[in-house]
Amino acid sequence: MTGCVVQISISPGGVPKRPIPEAEVTQEGIRGDSWAHPQIHGGPMQALLVITTEGIEELMAQGYPLYSGALGENLTVTGLDRREMRIGQRYRVGEVLIELTKIRAPCSQLDVYGASIKTAVFDAQVNAGDFSSPRWGLSGFYARVLRAGTLRPRDIIQLVDQVV
């Protein structure tokens, strides 16, 4: 699978995250980014949140007022099929190497887009790790940073391998 970075986003905490022209990515995430609830979000195993534009568009078609960065993602990407994304996959993003570590469980921060959004992006199947759920990947994937570096919009994101 190959796609590209549409937007890189950060915030002082909470949603939405706002676009930046480039990012310095470390093992802790993007410099300048923060979380409203650092006891839940962030840390080396959840350094980045990745969401597809195609998933955002699906949610917009359901009536949710979304845009890149609205769901709190750091990397909005296009060209990857969220239904094919799996925990343990490693992606090269520009000069950065990341590994998907877990599916993101939505929190109350997303309620600003409608109380039902959490059930639109996450269900019991997703919670159980069942990628056959029609909601698989809509909430995004957390990733750890295996190789730090600089990212820019339009950088290529490419699947390089799968950790078993």
Salt bridges, closest charged atoms under 4 A:
GLU22 OE1 - ARG152 NE 3.07
GLU24 OE2 - ARG31 NE 2.85
ASP33 OD1 - LYS17 NZ 2.60
GLU58 OE1 - ARG82 NH2 2.73
GLU58 OE2 - ARG83 NH2 3.38
ASP81 OD1 - ARG83 NH1 3.57
GLU99 OE1 - ARG90 NE 2.97
GLU99 OE1 - ARG144 NH2 3.05
ASP111 OD1 - LYS118 NZ 2.68
ASP123 OD2 - ARG135 NH1 3.25
